[in-house]
Amino acid sequence: QVQLMESGGGLVQPGGSLRLSCAASGFTFSAYAMSWYRQAPGKERELVATITNAGDSTNYLDSVEGRFTISRDNAKNTVYLQMISLKAEDTAVYYCHAQLWRLSYWGQGTQVTVSS
């Protein structure tokens, strides 16, 4: 059974940091590109960051470039999103996503709220 389990979300003040984790099981994690998406209330889901299966290339949404870092540990079947200098506009539900050709899996999401 495929599972993507996000954790690490919560309430943080502007300028603060959070580290999201996504633990994968039920598929060959090291073969899949992994991404983090987010969806704010009333907005469409958007791609935040992607990392290749080997972890040798990453891409970011322009608005998070330099503040967010995606990484993965294939030995632990886990992908991470380190977020610093958080802003109110980063408030959203963050989703983990796995992609290999036409195979696509989603996690259930974790809430990140940036507020004073």
N, C-alpha and C positions, 0 to 999 in steps of 0.2 A: 504494500500500500504506500503510495507516494505521500510524503508529508513535507511541508515547509513550515517551520515553526519560528516565527519572529519573536524577539524579546528585546528589552532594553528601552522601550519607549517610556514616556512620562511627562511630567511638568517641569519645565526649566525656565529660568529667567533669560531675558534677552542678553546675548553675549556669552551664554553658557554653552556647555558641551554635553553631548550624549553619544553613546556608542550602541548602535543596533546590531543584533546578531540574528542570523537565520540558520537554523539547524535543519539539514536535509536528510531524508531517508527514503528508501524504497526505489531509488534509481541510481544510476552511475553518475554521481555528482561531478566527478572530474571531467566528464565528457560535455558538460553543459555550460554555456555562457550563463552568467548570473547577473541579475539586475535588481535595482531598487526603484520602485515607482512610488508616487505619493498622490493622494487625492484630498484636496481641501473641500470643505463644505460648499456646495453649489458650483464646484468646478470639475472639469474633466481630469481623469487620472493622467499624470504626466511622468515621463521617464526621467529619473534623477541621475542614475549612474549605472554603467555596465562594465563588466569585467569578463575577459575571455576565459575559456575553460582552463587554460594554463596559467592565467593570472598575469600574462605578459603585456596586456594592453587594457587601458581603461578609457572611458569617455564619460563626460559629465554635462549636465544641464548648465547652461551659461551662468545662471543665477547662483549656482552652488560651487562653481569652479573656484578652487583655492580654499574653500571652507570645508568641503566634504571629501572624504577619501574612502573609496571602496577597496576591499581586499578580500582574500579568500584563503582558507586553509583546506586543501584537498584531503589531507590526512584526517581532518576532523569533520569533513563534510559540512563546512560552515562558511558562510559569507558574512562580511561585516560592513557596516557603514559608520565611519567615524565622522561626527558632525561637530564643528566648532563654530564660534562666533554666530550662534543661532539668532535668527531674527523672527519677529512675529509672523512674517509671511512664510516661514518654514512650517508653520502649524498645519498638520495634515495627518491622515492615516498613511503610514508607510507600509508598502507591500514588497515582499520578496518574490522574485520571479525567476524561473529556470526555463531555458530555451535550447532546444536542439532540433534543428530543421523544423518539422511541423509539430514536434512535441513541445508542449508548453504547460507549465505548472505554476500555480499561485499559492502564496501563503494567505493566512487569514487577516493579516495586518496588525500593526501596532500603532497606537495613538501617540503622536508627539505634539505637545502643546507648549508654545513659547509665549510666556506672559509674565508680567511683573505683578 
